[in-house]
Amino acid sequence: MPGAGDCLGNSRCSCALCGFASRRDLRLSIGRRPRLADLYAEVEQVRCDGFHADWRITDLIRHVEICGAPDPGVVCTDDGPEFTAL
């Protein structure tokens, strides 16, 4: 089961990329679900609207690329037909 016994996981139970999550949790999620994070960034660009009132997911992705992210532990593959359909 993904995340089971993962002591370095998210601080709260929420969606993979939740607007209410802490930045640490979001950085962790970007490491775990990179394709999903890229999809969120694409939606931000198309809508010309930020993921969060104070910052954009694209900025957080860039921060993770430059500074690194917490060890993701479990990386969820986003390569199935359901994800492609999004």
C-alpha positions in Angstrom: 0.0 0.0 0.0 1.6 3.4 -1.0 2.7 5.4 2.0 2.1 2.6 4.6 4.8 2.9 7.3 6.2 6.0 5.6 7.2 8.1 8.7 8.6 10.9 6.5 5.2 11.3 4.7 2.8 14.2 4.6 1.8 16.0 7.8 -1.9 15.6 7.0 -4.2 13.4 5.0 -5.2 15.3 1.8 -5.1 15.2 -2.0 -1.7 14.7 -3.6 -1.5 18.4 -4.4 -3.8 20.3 -2.0 -4.1 24.0 -1.9 -4.3 23.8 1.9 -1.2 21.7 2.3 2.0 23.0 3.7 4.9 23.9 1.3 6.9 20.9 2.7 4.0 18.6 1.9 3.6 20.1 -1.6 7.4 19.7 -2.2 7.1 16.1 -1.1 4.1 15.6 -3.5 6.0 17.1 -6.4 8.7 14.5 -5.8 6.1 11.7 -5.6 3.8 12.8 -8.4 5.9 14.8 -10.9 3.6 14.4 -13.9 0.6 15.5 -11.8 2.5 18.6 -10.7 3.4 19.4 -14.3 -0.3 19.0 -15.2 -1.2 21.5 -12.4 1.4 23.9 -13.8 -0.1 23.6 -17.2 -3.6 24.4 -15.8 -2.1 27.4 -14.0 -0.6 28.7 -17.3 -3.8 28.1 -19.3 -6.0 29.7 -16.7 -3.6 32.5 -15.9 -4.3 31.9 -12.3 -2.1 30.7 -9.4 -2.5 27.4 -7.5 -2.4 29.4 -4.3 -3.2 33.0 -3.6 0.4 33.8 -2.6 2.4 31.7 -5.0 2.2 29.4 -8.1 2.9 25.7 -8.4 5.3 26.5 -11.2 7.4 28.5 -8.7 7.3 25.5 -6.2 8.3 23.1 -9.0 11.3 25.3 -9.9 12.3 25.5 -6.2 12.2 21.7 -6.0 14.4 21.5 -9.1 17.0 23.9 -7.7 16.9 23.2 -4.0 15.7 19.7 -3.9 12.7 18.2 -2.1 12.2 15.9 0.9 12.9 12.3 0.1 9.7 11.2 -1.6 9.8 7.7 -0.2 7.0 6.3 -2.4 6.9 7.6 -5.9 3.5 7.1 -7.6 3.7 6.4 -11.3 1.4 8.5 -13.4 1.7 6.5 -16.6 -1.6 4.7 -16.8 -4.5 5.4 -19.2 -6.5 7.3 -16.5 -3.7 9.9 -16.1 -3.3 10.2 -19.8 -7.0 10.9 -20.1 -6.6 14.0 -17.9 
